[in-house]
Amino acid sequence: MSLLLLVLLRSASPDVVCLEPTVCTPVTELGGDGGVQRVRHTERLPARIDAEAPFAAWLSWPAPPEAVRARMAARQPVEFRAVIPAGRLRLAVAPGVALEDGSGALAFLSSDPLGSGSDPLPLPEAIAGAESLGLLTPDQKAAVARWRDAAAAWQSRLASDWTAFTRSPRTASTRTRLLDTLGAPPAPLRPEQLLTEAQRIELRRKGHALEGRIVVEDLPGDAYRLRVEGVPLEQLVEDWNAGLHGLVSRLERVPRPRFHVRPGHRHDEASFTLDVRSDVDETRVSQVARRLQEVPGLERDDTDLPPPGL
């Protein structure tokens, strides 16, 4: 999925908003507010829409969810996609642009009838794998069943709202209902939350690729917080040895010890949070290396790695 880029064409056409070079709409700029450009937009919709033909139009979304407004204000891309029997729908929000009341969003809606389908929403690959292998507990099975019910209800509601929209696209309530539904899909099930560590390890042993997350948060004074969340030891060692993901601070060009995974622990995982400080005698690289040495299944060998590249 390509990232959406907001382009304000201020040279020849000062009042045009584009998601992509060929997906633009004229607006009237009303000034900025906290980095968000407020605009007035006039919708140009037909009286009816041919459901069997491609469709695309810019629409006003009066009250998008708070999460959408936050990403819009932060100039981050927002996009929703769905497949219904009538076609493949796409809803994209212009980052950094709000309607004149300050709360609404400028959205681009399109439909491709050739992409139609009636399949249910798929589970994440890891959860589907755990289900097929009979690894899920009764509580997990119940959670999956609830999600499937919610997903089916959302798809059915979306199909109905789309049909109503094609019959009366100029009716504000019909447009808003469609956008609200398309922009509020059921929250996806997350393998790192639903599955246990033992289940994730077993899935890796069965050939499923479950990567964890490594997050770096900047702290004052050239320090940082390192969050390792459900990361397979093999991935952890590869990232460390390659000098990736903040495991090796780019501010320190010093050698580091090489780690490897002990036999039988390849699919194990590690989770920890470490504040890597800059006001102590120990280097940042050494602080992370010392924490890695405490992870069961990891050990140092007798060689050092060269300083990481820039």
C-alpha positions in Angstrom: 0.0 0.0 0.0 1.6 3.3 -1.0 1.8 6.1 1.4 -0.4 9.1 0.8 1.4 12.4 0.3 -0.3 15.7 0.8 0.8 18.3 -1.8 -0.3 21.9 -1.6 0.3 23.3 -5.1 1.0 26.9 -4.2 2.6 28.1 -7.4 0.2 28.0 -10.3 -2.9 26.9 -8.2 -2.7 28.1 -4.6 -6.0 26.5 -3.6 -5.7 22.9 -4.6 -5.2 19.9 -2.3 -3.8 16.6 -3.7 -3.3 13.2 -2.2 -1.3 12.1 -5.2 -0.3 14.1 -8.3 -3.4 13.0 -10.2 -5.8 13.0 -7.3 -6.6 16.7 -6.6 -9.5 18.9 -5.7 -10.0 22.7 -5.6 -10.5 24.3 -2.2 -10.7 27.7 -0.6 -8.0 28.1 2.0 -9.2 29.8 5.2 -6.0 29.9 7.2 -4.0 27.6 9.4 -4.5 26.5 13.0 -1.8 24.6 14.8 -0.2 23.4 11.6 -3.5 22.3 10.1 -4.8 24.1 7.0 -8.5 24.9 7.2 -10.4 24.9 3.9 -13.8 25.2 2.4 -14.7 22.5 -0.1 -17.6 22.2 -2.5 -18.7 18.7 -3.3 -19.5 17.8 -6.9 -21.7 14.7 -6.9 -24.1 13.2 -9.4 -27.7 12.6 -8.6 -27.1 8.9 -8.8 -24.1 6.6 -9.1 -23.8 3.7 -11.5 -22.8 0.9 -9.2 -21.3 -1.1 -12.1 -18.9 1.7 -13.1 -15.8 3.0 -11.3 -16.4 5.9 -9.0 -14.2 8.5 -7.3 -15.1 11.8 -5.6 -13.8 14.2 -2.9 -16.2 14.4 0.1 -16.5 16.2 3.4 -16.3 13.9 6.4 -18.0 15.9 9.2 -17.0 13.9 12.3 -14.3 11.4 11.7 -13.1 9.3 14.7 -10.7 10.9 17.1 -7.9 8.6 16.0 -8.4 9.8 12.4 -8.4 13.4 13.4 -5.2 13.0 15.4 -3.4 11.4 12.5 -4.8 14.1 10.2 -3.5 16.8 12.5 -0.1 15.2 12.6 0.0 15.1 8.8 0.1 11.3 8.8 -1.6 9.2 6.1 -5.0 7.7 6.8 -6.5 5.1 4.5 -9.3 2.5 4.8 -10.0 -0.3 2.3 -12.8 -2.8 2.1 -14.1 -5.3 -0.3 -17.9 -5.8 -0.7 -20.0 -7.6 -3.3 -20.4 -4.3 -5.2 -16.7 -3.5 -5.4 -13.4 -2.5 -3.7 -13.8 0.7 -1.7 -11.0 3.0 -0.7 -11.3 6.0 1.7 -8.3 8.3 2.1 -8.0 11.4 4.3 -6.0 14.4 3.3 -3.3 14.9 6.0 -3.0 18.3 7.6 -6.3 19.6 6.1 -9.4 20.3 8.1 -12.8 21.6 7.0 -13.7 25.1 7.9 -15.3 24.2 11.2 -11.9 22.7 12.3 -13.3 19.2 13.1 -14.2 17.7 9.8 -11.8 16.1 7.3 -11.5 16.2 3.5 -11.7 12.7 2.2 -11.3 10.9 -1.1 -13.7 8.0 -1.8 -13.4 5.6 -4.7 -14.9 2.3 -5.8 -13.7 -0.3 -8.2 -16.5 -2.8 -9.2 -13.9 -5.2 -10.7 -12.5 -5.7 -7.2 -15.7 -7.0 -5.8 -15.9 -10.0 -3.4 -17.8 -11.6 -0.7 -15.1 -13.3 1.4 -15.1 -12.6 5.1 -12.3 -10.5 6.6 -9.2 -12.7 7.1 -7.6 -13.3 10.5 -4.0 -12.4 10.9 -1.8 -15.2 9.6 -0.4 -16.1 13.0 -3.9 -16.4 14.6 -5.2 -18.3 11.7 -2.2 -20.7 12.0 -2.8 -21.2 15.7 -6.4 -21.9 15.0 -5.6 -24.5 12.3 -3.1 -26.2 14.5 -5.6 -26.4 17.4 -3.5 -24.2 19.7 -6.2 -21.8 20.8 -7.7 -21.9 24.2 -11.5 -21.7 24.8 -11.2 -18.1 25.7 -9.2 -17.3 22.6 -11.7 -19.2 20.4 -14.4 -17.1 21.9 -12.5 -13.9 21.1 -12.0 -15.0 17.5 -15.7 -15.8 17.2 -16.7 -12.4 18.5 -14.3 -10.7 16.1 -15.7 -12.7 13.2 -19.3 -11.7 14.1 -18.2 -8.0 14.4 -16.4 -8.2 11.0 -19.4 -9.8 9.3 -21.8 -7.2 10.7 -19.5 -4.4 9.6 -19.2 -5.8 6.0 -23.0 -6.2 5.8 -23.6 -2.7 7.1 -21.0 -1.3 4.7 -22.7 -3.0 1.7 -26.0 -1.5 2.7 -24.6 1.9 3.3 -22.9 1.8 -0.1 -26.1 0.9 -1.9 -27.9 3.7 -0.2 -25.1 6.1 -1.2 -25.3 5.1 -4.9 -29.0 5.9 -4.9 -28.7 9.2 -3.2 -25.2 10.5 -3.1 -26.2 14.1 -2.5 -28.0 13.4 0.7 -25.7 14.5 3.5 -26.8 11.9 6.0 -26.3 9.1 3.5 -22.8 10.2 2.7 -21.9 10.7 6.3 -23.2 7.2 7.3 -21.1 5.6 4.6 -17.9 7.4 5.6 -18.5 6.7 9.3 -19.0 3.0 8.6 -16.1 2.6 6.2 -13.8 4.5 8.6 -14.6 2.4 11.6 -13.7 -1.3 10.8 -13.5 -3.8 13.6 -10.2 -3.4 15.5 -7.9 -6.1 14.3 -6.9 -9.0 16.5 -3.2 -8.7 17.4 -1.2 -11.9 17.7 1.1 -10.4 20.3 -1.9 -9.7 22.5 -4.1 -12.7 21.8 -1.5 -15.4 21.7 0.7 -16.5 24.6 4.5 -16.6 24.3 4.4 -20.4 24.3 1.9 -20.4 21.4 4.1 -17.9 19.4 7.1 -20.1 20.0 5.3 -23.2 18.8 4.1 -21.3 15.7 7.6 -20.3 14.8 8.7 -24.0 15.2 5.9 -24.8 12.7 7.3 -22.3 10.1 5.3 -19.2 10.8 7.2 -16.0 10.8 6.3 -13.9 13.8 8.4 -10.9 14.3 8.4 -8.8 17.4 8.8 -5.1 17.8 11.8 -3.0 18.8 10.9 0.6 19.7 13.3 3.4 20.5 12.1 6.4 22.5 14.4 9.4 22.8 15.1 10.6 26.4 16.8 13.8 27.5 20.6 14.1 27.3 21.3 11.7 24.4 19.7 8.8 26.3 17.0 6.6 25.0 14.5 4.0 26.1 14.7 0.6 24.3 11.5 -1.5 24.2 11.9 -5.1 23.0 8.5 -6.7 22.7 8.1 -10.4 21.8 11.2 -10.4 19.6 12.5 -13.9 18.5 16.1 -14.4 19.7 17.2 -15.0 16.2 15.9 -11.6 15.1 17.3 -10.0 18.2 20.8 -11.3 17.5 20.7 -10.4 13.8 19.7 -6.8 14.6 22.4 -6.5 17.3 25.1 -8.0 15.1 24.1 -5.8 12.2 23.9 -2.6 14.4 20.2 -2.0 13.7 17.0 -0.6 15.5 18.8 1.3 18.2 20.2 -1.8 19.8 23.5 -0.2 18.9 23.4 3.6 19.4 24.4 5.4 16.3 25.9 8.1 18.6 28.7 5.7 19.6 31.1 4.3 17.1 32.7 1.7 19.2 33.2 -2.1 18.8 30.6 -4.4 20.3 30.6 -8.1 21.3 29.1 -10.6 18.9 26.1 -12.6 20.2 24.6 -15.9 19.0 21.6 -18.0 20.0 22.3 -21.2 21.9 21.1 -24.5 20.3 17.4 -25.1 20.9 16.5 -21.5 21.6 16.2 -20.1 18.1 12.4 -19.6 18.3 12.3 -18.3 21.9 11.5 -14.6 22.3 12.6 -11.8 24.6 10.7 -8.8 26.0 12.2 -6.1 28.1 12.5 -2.3 28.5 15.9 -0.7 29.1 16.7 3.0 29.7 20.1 3.5 28.0 21.7 6.3 29.9 24.3 8.8 28.9 25.3 10.1 32.3 27.2 7.0 33.5 30.7 5.7 33.0 29.5 2.7 31.0 29.0 3.2 27.2 25.5 2.9 25.8 26.6 0.0 23.6 27.9 -1.8 26.8 24.6 -1.2 28.6 22.6 -2.9 25.9 25.1 -5.7 25.6 25.0 -6.3 29.3 21.1 -6.6 29.2 21.3 -8.9 26.2 23.6 -11.2 28.1 20.9 -11.6 30.7 18.4 -13.0 28.1 18.1 -16.8 28.5 19.3 -18.5 25.3 21.7 -15.7 24.2 25.4 -15.7 24.8 28.5 -13.9 23.6 31.3 -15.5 21.7 34.9 -14.5 21.7 34.9 -12.0 18.9 34.1 -8.3 18.6 32.2 -6.6 15.8 33.4 -3.4 14.2 31.7 -0.1 15.0 28.3 0.3 13.2 28.2 2.3 10.0 26.7 5.8 9.9 
